[in-house]
Amino acid sequence: MSLLLSPKQFEIINTYGTAKNYPAMYNYIATEMKAKRIANASSDQIYWFEQAAKINARDVSSPASVFIRAATVAGLSSSGARTDAAHIQQISDDIAGKVFGDISKNGVIPDFDQQLNADIRSAIDKGGMTIGGWRGAFYYWDAPYTQRDGTRTTVGDAIISSPDERAKFVSGMLAATGASINKFGFDGLGNEPAFWLAFFTGLKNMGASAPVFAYQLLIELKDEFAKYGPEAVQRLETEIRKLYGLSAALPAENILASLDPSNLLASNDDITSDLPPIPVPV
């Protein structure tokens, strides 16, 4: 559903967009949505605008910006595309320009599915990556996605169906997690509420449609966290225990080993137990 704008809102957005001040444009839209002055915005769409502002501004104080840019570098690299900062900024500006172009042309905020697919298309067409390397794939795992041939699927299903895309996705997740911890330290990142919100939103979305893959990804991430010491692993396991309501009596070191894929928010009918293992990224 497109979201209506008042004449004043449209004027302000047009001013920022025309000047290519995309971080200010994004921030303004997110603020108006959170205040419900732009009505009916979903939490996912608000989150997109909030994080897009930080990413486009190259805000290195933002864990989301660092994570997304590291994931983008990994996604581009896995497809043999350019990974320099100028190219990544060009992709971000292209996405922002398309959002502004849609608003300017139609006088409304685009339907979020349309907006998200434009984001993906810029990453693929302008950036040179594939869906497994798209920076938003984890958080928006269950979002509708239209492939080049017109096939309608979801982001997650498009990744799950291809061993290459699964490998690219995992590689990007591990690279982005490592880059974020290296930048902020585990304490800095681990105490960032937005980090856990994004992490577990993506995990829940993935667990609902691909629980075995979600479980495999958790094991891979545990190994990544282990590089930063036992405290990092314990914090991850503690957060997982809280998320899934697991018994506090279960020893922390056994949390992941004790998880069954069916715990990952899926009915038995959804469990893809025959899913091949995650290919080792090369």
N, C-alpha and C positions, 0 to 999 in steps of 0.2 A: 504494500500500500504506500503510495506517495504521501508525503507530509506537507500540509499547507503552510505557507509563509505569509506573514503580514507584509504590506508594502514597505514598512520600515526595516523589517528583517531582510527582505530581499535587497533593499538598498545597501545595507551594511555588508551583506555577503558579496554583493556585486563590487563594492568598493575594494574589499580585501582581495577578491579573486582577480579583478582587473589588474591590480598592482602585483599579482602573483605572490602575495603575502599569505601563502597557504596555511602556515601554522596558526596565524591569527584567525583565518577563516574557519579552520577546523575547530579551534578553541571556542569561537563564538557560537558555532552551531551546537557543540556539545553542551555549552553552558545554557543555551536556550532550551535544549531538549531536557536537561536535568531539572530545569525550573518549570518544565511543562508549558513554556510559552510557545514551543513547537510541540504540539500534542501528538500522542500516540507513538512516540519513538520507543523502540524496544531497547532493553538493556544491552543487547548485542550491538545495536547500531550506535548507541551512545559510547560504548567501549571502543568501537572502531574509530570514531571521530576523536576521542580523547587520546588514544594511542597514536593515531596518524599524525596528530599535531606534534607530538614529541619526536616521532620518527622523521618527519619531513624537516624538522628544525635541527636534526642531528644532535639531539640532546643526549650527551654522553653521561649525564647524571641520572638518566631514566633507565632502570633495568629493562623496561619493555623495549626501548629504542635499541639498546645494546643487544638484547636477545634477538630482536627481529633482524637487525642488520647482520648479525653473525649468521643467522639462519639463511638470510638472503645470499650472503657470500658462499655458504656451503651449497645452496641450491644452484647458484650460477656455476660454481666450479664443477659440480657433478654433471652439468650439461655441457661443459666446455665453453661457457660464455665468459665474457669479461667480468671481473670481480673488483675493479678499481672503484674508489669512492665516487668519482664523477659519474660513472655509469649507474651506480646504485641510486645516487641522488636524481639522476635523469628518470629512472623508473618511478621513483616516488613523486617527482614533479609531474610526470605523465599521468599518474593515477589522480593526483590532485586536480590537474587541468581538466580531466574528463568529468570528475565530480562537479567542478565549477561550471563546465560547459553544459552539463545536464540541467543544473539549477538555473543557469542564465537563460537557457532555451525554453524551459518549461515552467519556470516560476515556482517550482516545488522541490523538496528534497526527494531524490529518487527512491523508489521502492528498494528496500535493503537487499533483496536477492539480486536485483539488477545492478546495484552499486557494487556488491561483492563480486559478481561475475566480471564486471568491468575492471576491478582490481586484479583479479586472476588473469584476465586477458592481457592487461598491460605487462604483468610479470612474464607471461609466456611470449607474447608478440614483441614487446619492446625489450624485455630483459633477456630472453633467450633461454629461459628455464622451462621445466615441465611441472606438472601439478604436484609431484612429490617434493619439489623444492620450493613451492610457494610458501612464503613466510607465515601466512595465516592458517595453514592447513590444520595445525593441532587444535587451536581454539575453535575454529569454524569447521571442525571435522564433519559434522552432520548437516552442513548448509547445502542447499540445492546448487548444483553445478551443471551447466550446459556445455558439453564438449563441442569441438570444432564441427563434428558431423551432425550436430543437432541433438545428439543423444542426451536425455536428461537423467542425471544421476545425482550423487552427492560427492562432495570433496573426498570424504573417506572411502567411499566405494570405488572411486576412480583410482585411488592409491592402492587399496587392498587388492584390486584385480590385477595388479602388475608387480612382479618381483622387483623390477628395476625401480619403480616408483616407491615401493616399500623401503628399499635400500637407501634411496635418496632422502626419504623422509626421516628415517632413523639417523642417518649421518648428520642431517641438518639439526635435529633435536639435540644430539650429543654435542655437536660443535657449538651450538648456541648456549646450551647449559654451561659448558666449560668456559666459554668466553665471558658469560655473565658472572660466574663465580670468580674467575680471574680478575675481573674488573672491580667487583664490589666486595670480594671476600665472602666466605660462606655466611658469616654473621650478618654482614650488610644485606646480602640478598635474602637470606633465610628469614630475616625480620621485616622484610618488605611485604605488607599484606597483599599488594597487587600481584606479586609474584605467585603466591600460593593460590590466589583467586584464579588467575589465568591457568596455572598448572593443573588445578583440579577441575576447572571447567572443561578443559580439553580432555582430561582423563575420563571424566564422566561421559562426555559426548562419544568418545572412542569406545568406552566400555559398553555402551548401549548397543552398538552395532558390530563391534569386532573385539569381543572380550579377550580372546586368546592373544590377539595382537597387542592389546593394551597391557596384558600381563607380561608379554615378552618385552615390551618397551620399558615397563617398570624395572625389569631385571637389568636391562641395558643401562638405564638411568642410575640404578643403584651402583653399578660398577663405576659410572662416571663420578657419582658423589663420593665413592670410596677413595678416590684420588686425593680428597681433601680431608681424610682422616675419619676415624670411627664416629666422631661427634656429628659429622655431616650425614652419615648414613643413619644414625640414630634419629636425627631430626626428621629426615625423610620418612622413616618408618613410623615415627610418632604421628606425623601429619596424616599418613595413610591410615593409621589406626583410627584417628579421629574421623576421617572422611567416611570410612566404611563401618564405623561403630564396632570395631573389633575389640575384644576383651583386653583390658589393661593388664590382665594377669599373664597374657601371652608374652613371652620374652621378646624384647625388641629385635634381637638378632634373628628371630624366627618369623617375623611378620611376613616378609615377602615369600619365604619358603612355604608358609602355611596358607597363603592366598590361593583360592581356587578361582579359575576364570569366571565361574558363575557368580562370584561375589561382585564382579565388576559391572553391576547395574544392568544385567541382561536377564531375560527369561531364558529358560532352557532351550526354547525354539530358536533363540538368537545366537547360541553358542556355536561358533564355527570351529569345532574341535579338529577338523581336518585341514585347517589352515597351515600351509607350509611354514617352516621356521623363517625368521627374518634373515635374509641373505646378509652375509658379512660385507659391509661397504668396502670398496677398494679405491 
